Amino acid sequence: MSMPHISSAPLTIEDCKARIQAIYQTNPHVRINLTLAHSKVVQDAEATIVGVYRHVFCVEENSCGTPQRHTFTYADLLTKRIEI
């Protein structure tokens, strides 16, 4: 099963919301690259979008062996703090 991705950079916050919502409703299993506090970088990790809300969305990943949930704003997609 192929995992969905955002092929081109969204142009607006509303684009980001719409794309995340569509992925969440069809197949929430994705691959992500993300940058966390303290310079921790996660590359090409399997993750699941576990919640989509008005201003944020939640992703659960298991890159360090323990499931971890992260909350991102839609602006984090625009600034490339997270790539899906």
N, C-alpha and C positions, 0 to 999 in steps of 0.2 A: 504494500500500500504506500503510495507516495504521500509525503507530507506537504501541506500547503505552505506557500511562502508569499511574501509581499515582493513581487518582482521588480517594481520600480518604486522609488521613494514617493510617499504620499505628499501632496502639495499643501494640504491644510489639516487642521485638527479634525474637522468634520470628515475628511477623507480617511484619516487614521481610524476614527471611531467606526465608520462604515466597514472598513476592511477587517478590523479586528472582530466586529460583530458577525460578519459573514463567515470568517474562519471558525469562530466559536460555535456557530450554529451548524456548520457542515462537517468539520473535522478539526477538533481543537488540538490535535497532536501536531506539534510543529518542531522545527529545529531553530535554535536561537544563538545569537552572539550577544553578550551583554557585558557592560562595564558596571561594576558595583563600587561602593565606597572602599577606600583603602587600596585602590588600584587593582582589585581582584577582577580578572577578566575571564569570562566563560566563552569558549569558542565551540561552535557547532554542536551544542548540547541538545539532546532530546528534551522536550518540555511539553506541558499541557496547559492551555489557557483554561483556568478554573473559574474565572469570574469576569464579567464585563459589566461595568457600571458607568454612571453618567460622566465622571471625570477621570476614572482610573480603570485599569484592568489588572488581573492577577494571573501570574504564571507560576507553575510549579516545575522545578527542575531537580535533577538528581546527579549533578556533575561531581560532587564530592562524596558520593556514596550514601548520603542521607537526603531524603526529600526536603527541599527548601522552597518556600513561597516568597515571591517577590511581587511588589505592587509598583506599577509604573503609570505615569500619566501618558496621555496620547502624545504630548509634546516630546516625550522621551523617544518616540519613533522618529520625529522630525530632527532631533539633535543627535540621533544615532546612538543613544545610550543603550538601546536595545534594537537589534535587527532580527526580523522574523523571516 
